[in-house]
């Protein structure tokens, strides 16, 4: 019993096959490196081949690596591209154990919302018209395609491979981890109604998939991780104390007074993907330095 509870055993991912969408940069790359460092063979996907290859080559040069990172060009908003990616992994591996749906973008932003002196906010009519004119159905649809729709289509495309992977994990099952955001549980718009509502939809989609798969006897767990303020292509390369609340845009500052670290978000995903999280299903874990504890949220 004691040996089974050692860290290297509880969080061991050696021999597991993973795929991380949007894995070439930012939080996705943090997660991919965390999974690979603990033994997984990780396919990272995105539309930019050179970015993926650079990320994979950088990890391959590290002397302490255990697993591997492999670039795979795949557009998560295109069904044909998703199918091609699934066929590639099927041909190479025959099964999969971990899927991390991380790909995402910011979408339309209405910056005047945070500035009381903005002329767009002089009265309700002006504010409403400014919001109406500043955004479009097309922009909302494009963002939902990558932040929400892709979770459904990528997960269903790889579901058979994940079920195959579960055959090697008796009692634990393969794991889907959707990267949502505190913006999805935050009642503040943070200047982007579209982004926040798309992440809220992703959170609920996580719970629906977990429930439906469990009821249908599909041996695949589905959970989510909602990061708070983290450095990424959507924010800044680095976030010091002076920028934490610029990014968070809360009514009250982030209690931790810092951004999250790669180890914190990757560690949470590793927990859910490993045997340590094998009894966790249908949950969303918020990793935000206390942001939602002090700002209006749905949790």
LOTOR-880693 format. One record per residue (C-alpha): chain; residue number from 1; x, y, z. Coordinates in steps of 0.1 Angstrom, whole numbers, m for minus. Layout:
BEGIN
SITE unit pos    c1    c2    c3
SITE    A NUM     X     Y     Z
...
***
This chain:
BEGIN
SITE unit pos    c1    c2    c3
SITE    A   1     0     0     0
SITE    A   2    27    25    10
SITE    A   3    46    21   m23
SITE    A   4    14    27   m43
SITE    A   5    11    62   m27
SITE    A   6    46    74   m36
SITE    A   7    45   106   m58
SITE    A   8    62    89   m87
SITE    A   9    35    62   m87
SITE    A  10     4    83   m80
SITE    A  11    12   108  m108
SITE    A  12    31    85  m132
SITE    A  13    20    89  m168
SITE    A  14    47    67  m184
SITE    A  15    33    48  m214
SITE    A  16     2    71  m218
SITE    A  17    m7    88  m250
SITE    A  18   m19   124  m248
SITE    A  19   m31   151  m271
SITE    A  20   m32   188  m262
SITE    A  21   m49   212  m286
SITE    A  22   m33   246  m289
SITE    A  23    m2   230  m274
SITE    A  24    24   250  m290
SITE    A  25    23   281  m268
SITE    A  26    11   295  m235
SITE    A  27    m9   274  m211
SITE    A  28   m12   246  m237
SITE    A  29    26   242  m239
SITE    A  30    29   244  m201
SITE    A  31     4   215  m199
SITE    A  32    21   195  m226
SITE    A  33    55   198  m210
SITE    A  34    41   188  m176
SITE    A  35    25   157  m191
SITE    A  36    56   147  m211
SITE    A  37    79   153  m181
SITE    A  38    59   128  m162
SITE    A  39    63   102  m189
SITE    A  40    35   108  m214
SITE    A  41    39   108  m252
SITE    A  42    22   141  m260
SITE    A  43     8   152  m294
SITE    A  44     5   190  m295
SITE    A  45   m18   204  m321
SITE    A  46   m23   238  m337
SITE    A  47   m25   255  m371
SITE    A  48    11   268  m372
SITE    A  49    35   240  m380
SITE    A  50    67   260  m372
SITE    A  51    54   269  m337
SITE    A  52    46   233  m329
SITE    A  53    80   221  m342
SITE    A  54    99   247  m322
SITE    A  55    81   237  m290
SITE    A  56    87   200  m296
SITE    A  57   124   205  m305
SITE    A  58   129   226  m273
SITE    A  59   116   199  m251
SITE    A  60   136   172  m269
SITE    A  61   168   190  m260
SITE    A  62   162   188  m223
SITE    A  63   183   162  m205
SITE    A  64   156   155  m178
SITE    A  65   128   146  m202
SITE    A  66   111   112  m198
SITE    A  67    83   113  m223
SITE    A  68    80   131  m257
SITE    A  69    63   160  m274
SITE    A  70    52   154  m310
SITE    A  71    39   182  m334
SITE    A  72     7   175  m352
SITE    A  73    m9   202  m374
SITE    A  74   m47   202  m367
SITE    A  75   m73   229  m370
SITE    A  76   m99   223  m342
SITE    A  77  m125   244  m360
SITE    A  78  m124   221  m391
SITE    A  79  m140   187  m390
SITE    A  80  m119   173  m418
SITE    A  81   m87   184  m401
SITE    A  82   m99   169  m368
SITE    A  83  m107   136  m385
SITE    A  84   m72   136  m402
SITE    A  85   m56   142  m368
SITE    A  86   m76   113  m353
SITE    A  87   m66    90  m381
SITE    A  88   m30    99  m376
SITE    A  89   m30    91  m339
SITE    A  90   m50    60  m345
SITE    A  91   m25    47  m370
SITE    A  92     5    56  m348
SITE    A  93    m9    46  m314
SITE    A  94   m41    27  m317
SITE    A  95   m54    43  m285
SITE    A  96   m52    74  m264
SITE    A  97   m54    81  m226
SITE    A  98   m55   118  m222
SITE    A  99   m71   146  m242
SITE    A 100   m67   182  m232
SITE    A 101   m90   206  m250
SITE    A 102   m70   238  m246
SITE    A 103   m72   257  m279
SITE    A 104   m88   292  m274
SITE    A 105   m88   328  m284
SITE    A 106  m101   361  m269
SITE    A 107  m125   374  m296
SITE    A 108  m142   408  m297
SITE    A 109  m134   432  m270
SITE    A 110  m153   464  m259
SITE    A 111  m126   483  m241
SITE    A 112  m148   512  m233
SITE    A 113  m166   491  m207
SITE    A 114  m138   496  m181
SITE    A 115  m135   534  m186
SITE    A 116  m163   554  m169
SITE    A 117  m153   585  m189
SITE    A 118  m157   568  m222
SITE    A 119  m183   586  m245
SITE    A 120  m198   552  m252
SITE    A 121  m210   551  m216
SITE    A 122  m228   585  m214
SITE    A 123  m263   569  m213
SITE    A 124  m280   535  m218
SITE    A 125  m289   542  m254
SITE    A 126  m253   551  m263
SITE    A 127  m239   521  m244
SITE    A 128  m262   497  m260
SITE    A 129  m256   510  m295
SITE    A 130  m218   510  m289
SITE    A 131  m219   473  m279
SITE    A 132  m242   465  m308
SITE    A 133  m220   482  m334
SITE    A 134  m186   471  m319
SITE    A 135  m193   434  m324
SITE    A 136  m208   410  m349
SITE    A 137  m226   377  m353
SITE    A 138  m196   365  m373
SITE    A 139  m170   374  m346
SITE    A 140  m191   356  m320
SITE    A 141  m196   326  m341
SITE    A 142  m158   324  m349
SITE    A 143  m149   326  m312
SITE    A 144  m175   300  m301
SITE    A 145  m162   277  m328
SITE    A 146  m127   276  m312
SITE    A 147  m136   280  m275
SITE    A 148  m167   258  m273
SITE    A 149  m176   240  m305
SITE    A 150  m141   225  m308
SITE    A 151  m145   208  m274
SITE    A 152  m175   189  m286
SITE    A 153  m161   179  m320
SITE    A 154  m125   170  m309
SITE    A 155  m138   150  m279
SITE    A 156  m163   130  m299
SITE    A 157  m138   124  m327
SITE    A 158  m112   109  m303
SITE    A 159  m138    92  m280
SITE    A 160  m132    57  m294
SITE    A 161   m95    60  m290
SITE    A 162   m99    72  m254
SITE    A 163  m122    42  m247
SITE    A 164   m95    20  m261
SITE    A 165   m70    36  m238
SITE    A 166   m93    29  m208
SITE    A 167   m88    m8  m214
SITE    A 168   m52    m3  m201
SITE    A 169   m64    17  m171
SITE    A 170   m87    m6  m152
SITE    A 171  m107    13  m126
SITE    A 172   m93    47  m137
SITE    A 173  m105    53  m173
SITE    A 174   m91    77  m199
SITE    A 175   m94   114  m191
SITE    A 176  m106   145  m210
SITE    A 177   m96   178  m195
SITE    A 178  m111   210  m209
SITE    A 179   m93   242  m202
SITE    A 180  m120   268  m195
SITE    A 181  m114   300  m175
SITE    A 182  m124   320  m145
SITE    A 183  m140   342  m171
SITE    A 184  m166   314  m175
SITE    A 185  m177   316  m139
SITE    A 186  m171   353  m135
SITE    A 187  m202   375  m135
SITE    A 188  m181   404  m148
SITE    A 189  m177   408  m186
SITE    A 190  m141   419  m183
SITE    A 191  m146   438  m216
SITE    A 192  m155   407  m235
SITE    A 193  m190   393  m232
SITE    A 194  m183   369  m261
SITE    A 195  m152   352  m245
SITE    A 196  m167   349  m211
SITE    A 197  m200   334  m223
SITE    A 198  m181   310  m246
SITE    A 199  m161   298  m216
SITE    A 200  m193   294  m195
SITE    A 201  m207   273  m223
SITE    A 202  m175   252  m223
SITE    A 203  m179   247  m185
SITE    A 204  m214   234  m189
SITE    A 205  m205   213  m219
SITE    A 206  m179   196  m197
SITE    A 207  m205   186  m172
SITE    A 208  m230   174  m198
SITE    A 209  m203   152  m215
SITE    A 210  m193   137  m182
SITE    A 211  m229   129  m173
SITE    A 212  m239   115  m207
SITE    A 213  m207    94  m211
SITE    A 214  m212    79  m176
SITE    A 215  m249    72  m183
SITE    A 216  m241    56  m216
SITE    A 217  m213    34  m201
SITE    A 218  m185    52  m220
SITE    A 219  m153    46  m199
SITE    A 220  m140    82  m203
SITE    A 221  m139   109  m175
SITE    A 222  m145   145  m184
SITE    A 223  m133   174  m162
SITE    A 224  m122   210  m166
SITE    A 225   m95   233  m152
SITE    A 226  m104   270  m151
SITE    A 227   m72   291  m149
SITE    A 228   m71   326  m135
SITE    A 229   m45   351  m146
SITE    A 230   m17   333  m165
SITE    A 231     9   345  m190
SITE    A 232    m1   335  m226
SITE    A 233    m4   348  m261
SITE    A 234   m38   363  m251
SITE    A 235   m23   383  m222
SITE    A 236    14   390  m218
SITE    A 237    46   369  m220
SITE    A 238    52   376  m184
SITE    A 239    29   391  m158
SITE    A 240    44   409  m128
SITE    A 241    24   423   m98
SITE    A 242    18   455  m117
SITE    A 243    m1   437  m145
SITE    A 244   m20   410  m125
SITE    A 245   m51   431  m120
SITE    A 246   m49   447  m154
SITE    A 247   m54   412  m168
SITE    A 248   m79   401  m142
SITE    A 249  m101   432  m144
SITE    A 250  m118   423  m111
SITE    A 251  m137   446   m88
SITE    A 252  m113   434   m61
SITE    A 253   m76   426   m67
SITE    A 254   m64   390   m69
SITE    A 255   m56   380   m33
SITE    A 256   m24   361   m43
SITE    A 257   m11   393   m59
SITE    A 258     6   373   m87
SITE    A 259    m2   354  m118
SITE    A 260    m3   316  m118
SITE    A 261    28   295  m126
SITE    A 262    32   267  m152
SITE    A 263    36   242  m124
SITE    A 264     2   251  m109
SITE    A 265   m19   247  m141
SITE    A 266     1   217  m154
SITE    A 267     0   201  m120
SITE    A 268   m38   203  m118
SITE    A 269   m41   187  m153
SITE    A 270   m16   160  m142
SITE    A 271   m38   152  m112
SITE    A 272   m69   148  m133
SITE    A 273   m51   127  m160
SITE    A 274   m33   104  m136
SITE    A 275   m44    77  m112
SITE    A 276   m45   104   m85
SITE    A 277   m76   119  m102
SITE    A 278   m91    86  m113
SITE    A 279  m122    91   m90
SITE    A 280  m129   126  m102
SITE    A 281  m155   131  m130
SITE    A 282  m177   160  m141
SITE    A 283  m158   186  m121
SITE    A 284  m143   220  m128
SITE    A 285  m112   229  m107
SITE    A 286  m106   267  m105
SITE    A 287   m69   277  m102
SITE    A 288   m71   315   m97
SITE    A 289   m52   327   m67
SITE    A 290   m85   335   m50
SITE    A 291  m100   357   m77
SITE    A 292  m135   341   m76
SITE    A 293  m134   341   m38
SITE    A 294  m136   379   m38
SITE    A 295  m153   388   m71
SITE    A 296  m188   381   m83
SITE    A 297  m190   346   m97
SITE    A 298  m214   317  m102
SITE    A 299  m195   294   m78
***
